[in-house]
Amino acid sequence: MPYTVAVLAAASEDQGPGSTLRVVLLVSLVGAALLAWFLLRGYRNDDNND
C-alpha cells in the first residue's frame, strides 16, 4: 500500500495543477448546484401556505 501512495505522489508531481483545478472546479459546481437547490426550494408553491 505505501508503494502505491508513493507512485501516485510521484506521478502527480509531474502533472502540474491540472488535477487540482479539476477537483476545485468539480467541487464548486456541485456546491453551486446544492446552494441553488437549497435557495430555490423556498420559492416553491405547494398551495399549502395560505
C-alpha positions as CSV (number, residue, x, y, z in Angstrom):
1,M,0.0,0.0,0.0
2,P,2.7,2.6,0.8
3,Y,4.3,1.8,-2.6
4,T,1.1,2.7,-4.4
5,V,0.9,6.0,-2.5
6,A,4.5,6.8,-3.4
7,V,3.9,6.0,-7.1
8,L,0.8,8.2,-7.1
9,A,2.6,11.0,-5.4
10,A,5.5,10.8,-7.8
11,A,3.1,10.8,-10.8
12,S,1.1,13.7,-9.5
13,E,4.3,15.9,-9.2
14,D,4.8,15.8,-13.0
15,Q,1.3,16.8,-13.9
16,G,1.1,20.3,-12.6
17,P,-2.0,22.0,-11.3
18,G,-4.4,20.3,-13.8
19,S,-5.9,17.7,-11.4
20,T,-6.1,20.2,-8.6
21,L,-8.0,22.6,-10.8
22,R,-10.3,19.8,-11.9
23,V,-11.2,18.9,-8.3
24,V,-11.7,22.6,-7.4
25,L,-14.0,23.1,-10.4
26,L,-16.0,19.9,-9.7
27,V,-16.5,20.8,-6.0
28,S,-17.5,24.3,-6.8
29,L,-20.1,23.2,-9.4
30,V,-21.6,20.6,-7.0
31,G,-21.6,23.3,-4.3
32,A,-23.3,25.8,-6.6
33,A,-26.0,23.3,-7.6
34,L,-26.7,22.4,-3.9
35,L,-26.8,26.1,-3.0
36,A,-29.2,26.8,-5.8
37,W,-31.4,23.9,-4.8
38,F,-31.5,24.9,-1.2
39,L,-32.3,28.6,-2.0
40,L,-34.9,27.8,-4.7
41,R,-36.8,25.2,-2.8
42,G,-38.0,28.1,-0.5
43,Y,-39.8,29.6,-3.5
44,R,-41.8,26.5,-4.3
45,N,-45.6,27.0,-4.1
46,D,-47.4,23.8,-2.9
47,D,-50.7,25.7,-2.3
48,N,-50.4,24.7,1.4
49,N,-49.0,28.1,2.6
50,D,-52.2,30.2,2.7
